[in-house]
Amino acid sequence: MEKPDTTEPSAQGGKALADQGIIENIFERALWSVRFVVILGVIFSAFAAIVLFLAGSIEIINVLTDFVHSGGTVDKVDILIGIIGAVDYYLIGLVLLIFSFGIYELFISEIDIARVESGFGSILDIDNLDDLKNKILKVIIMVLIVTFFQVILLNYHDIKTPLEILYMAVSICLICVGVYFLGRHGN
């Protein structure tokens, strides 16, 4: 492998390494190495995602066992609430995985194996913090939509007056408008 020419200024306009003072060079190398602290966020975000995926799976197993033990007489709303709760766990786990992959790629290195295997490039197509923020924001909005749906299912017995029905309809409409504009922004 060929060594980079340190006598010429870099393509981004920085000073050549040979033109730097020894203290400046040492300081910049130390400062640049601090970026590896990001690995803590990568590791613990990935662990947290695994915990959330396990919690979501346990939630679904609980719904299935309740359904089987009751002989299929469990209230369908209770089934939906349990499954939607599990989906919530999965979506938040996805947020943590995207965050983990994104900060690793932004601060440490590209995940080469993901680029070799087909179909995974778009997940990791993160060039800057705005890309990472936008990917995470879209999943968070999905979490909010799923949570809203779960809250409606939990409280549908309490919705009695026409005004409460109107509030629910307006809330659903606002979520639809938000998703529409989010889709337009993504394109």
N, C-alpha and C positions, 0 to 999 in steps of 0.2 A: 504494500500500500504506500502510496506517495505521500510524503509529508507536505502540509500546506506551507506556502511561501509566507513567512512572517515579516518580510521586509516591505511588502506592499500593503497599502490600506485595504481593509476588507471591502467586499462588494456593497455592504450596507453603510459604508461611510465612516466606520470606526478607524481608530489608529491601528497601525500594524503593531503586533506584539513587541517587535524589536524597538519600537519608538517609545514604549511605555517605561516608566521608571520601575524599579524592582518592587517598591512598596505598593505602587498602583497595581502592578501585575498580581502580587500576592493577595491584595485586598479583593480584587475582582474575581480571582479564582475562588477565594473563600466565600464571597458573596454568592457566586454562581452555584457553589456546592450546597448552599443552604436550601436550594430548591428541593433537595432530596427529602426534606421533612414532609413533603407532600405524600410520601409513601405511607405515612401513618394514616392520613385521610383515606388513601386508596384501600389499605388493608381493612381498616375498621368499617368503612362504608360497605365493602364487600361482605364482611362478616355480618353486619346489620341487615344487609339484603338477604343473606341466607337465613337469618333468624326470622325475618318477615315472611319469606317463602314457606318456611316450616310452619309458622303460625297460621298462615292462610290455608295450608294443606290440612293442618289439624282442625281448623274451623270447618272445612268441608267434610272431613271424616266424622266430626261430631254431628253435622247435619245428616249425613248418611246413616249413622248409627241410631240417631233419634227417629229417623224415618222408618228404619227396619224394625226397631223395637216397638214402635207404635203400631205396626201393621199397616202403615201407609195412611194413618189418620192424623198426622201432624198438620197443623194449620199451614196452608201454602204460603201465607205471608211470612211465617216464621222460617220456612225453608228459604224463601227469597232473601230475607234479612241476613241469615247466616251465610248464604253464598255471596251476597253482595259485600258483606264484611270481609270475606276471604279475598274477593277481587280487590278490595281496598288495600289489604295487606300486600297483594302481588304488585299492584301499581306503585305503592310507596317503595317496595323493594326494587322495582324497575328504576325509579328515580335515583335511588342510591347506587345502583349498578351503572347507570349512565353517568352519574357524578364521578364514580370511581374510575371508570374508563376514561372519561373526559379529562380529569385532572392529571391522570397518568400520562395521557398522550400530550397534553399541553406542556407539562413541566418536566417529564422524564424522557419518554421515548414513545414512538409509535408501537402499537401492539402488532408485531409482524405476522404472527400466526393468524390473526383475524383478517388481515389483508390478503393472505394466501388463500384461505378458504372462501369460496364464493358466497355471496349473499350477505356478508357481514360488514361490508365497507360502508354502507349508508348509516349504520348504527354508530360507527366510529368516525363519521365524517365531521370532525370537530377541529376547526382551524384556529379558533380564538375563544375567548371567554363569552362573547355574545352568542356564538353557536351553541356552546354548552348551556348557557342560560336559557336559550330558546327551546332546546330539546327538553330540558328539565321542566320548564314552564308549561309546555304542552302536556306532559304527563301529570303535573300537579293539577292542571285544569280538569283532566279526566278524573283524577281522584276526587276533586270537589264535586263534579257531576255525579259520580257514583255515590258519594256520601250524601248529597242532596236527595238522590233517589231513595237511599236507605232511610233517611229522616222522614221522608214522605210516607214510606211504608210503615215505619214505626208509629206514625201519628195519624194515619188515615182514619182511624176510629174517632179522633177528636175533631175532624173537619166536618162541621155541621151547618154553619151559616153560609149564605151566599157570598158574604164578604170574604170569608176564609177560603172558599173555593176560588174566588177571584184572585186572592193573593197567591194561591198555589199556581193558578194558570199563568199569572203575570211572571212569577218566579221561573216557571218552566220556559216561558217565552224568552225571558232575558237570557237564560242559559243557552237557548238555541241561537239567539242573536250573537252571543259571545263566541260560540263555537263556529258560527258562520264567518265572523270576522277573523277569528284565529286561523281558519282554513284559508281565507284570502291572503292573510299576511304570510302564511307559509309558502304560498305559490309565487 
